[in-house]
Amino acid sequence: MRFLIGDVGIIQMPNGKSYLAGVLVQRPNYDPKAGDFVREVSRRVYNYLDNTKVSNIEPILGDASGGLRLRTP
């Protein structure tokens, strides 16, 4: 496809946990920077999850998106 690029996969973490990730990007006609962006998103998510303890994650209350954030002291 000329205007879309994406990737999806099951990622195994060093701690034995796994997660499903998917990235879909709309891009200008065959722009190669979109592939770099998809790789960068994957790298950042992996690094974030690799350095985050489950006990440090809490739901964002009052947020309709149902998102999560790191608990701050």
N, C-alpha and C positions, 0 to 999 in steps of 0.2 A: 504494500500500500504506500502511496506517495506521501500521505499526510498524517499517518499514524505509525507509531512505533511503541512497542511494549515488551514486557517480559513478565513471567510468572514462575514461581518455583516454591518448593518446600525446602527451607534452609535448616540444616542441623547445626545447633550451637555447641560449643565446646562443653557446656554443662549438661549436655544430653537432651535438652529441650529442643523443640523444633517450632517453626512458625511458617505460615503461608504468606507469601508476599506477591503483590502484583502491582505493576506500574504501567500506565497507559498515557502516552504523551501525544498531543496534537502538535505537528511541526510544519514549518513551511516546506515547500516542495523538496523532498529528499535532503533536508538539512542534516548533515552528519552530527551536529552538536546535540541533537536529541538523544542519540545513543550515548554520548558522554553524560548527559543529564540522568538517564536511566541508571547507568552504572554508578554515578555519584549518589543517587537516592538509595540504591541498594547498599552501598558501602556505609553510608551514614546510619541507616536503620540497623544494620548488623552491628556496627560499633556501639550504638546506643543500647541495644538489647544485651550485648555482651558485657557492658559495664553497669547494668541496672539490676538491682536486687528486687525481687517481687515485693518485698515488704516496704520498699520505698515508693511504690506506685499507688496513687489514690485516684478515684474518679473526680472529674471536674463537676462539682455540684452546680445545678442551675444551668448547665450547658446542654442545649438541645442535641448537640452532636454526640453526646455520650463519650467524650474524650477522656484521656488519662493524662496525668502529669506527675512529676516527681514530687514527693512530699518534702516540704522545706521545714527546717527546725523552728 
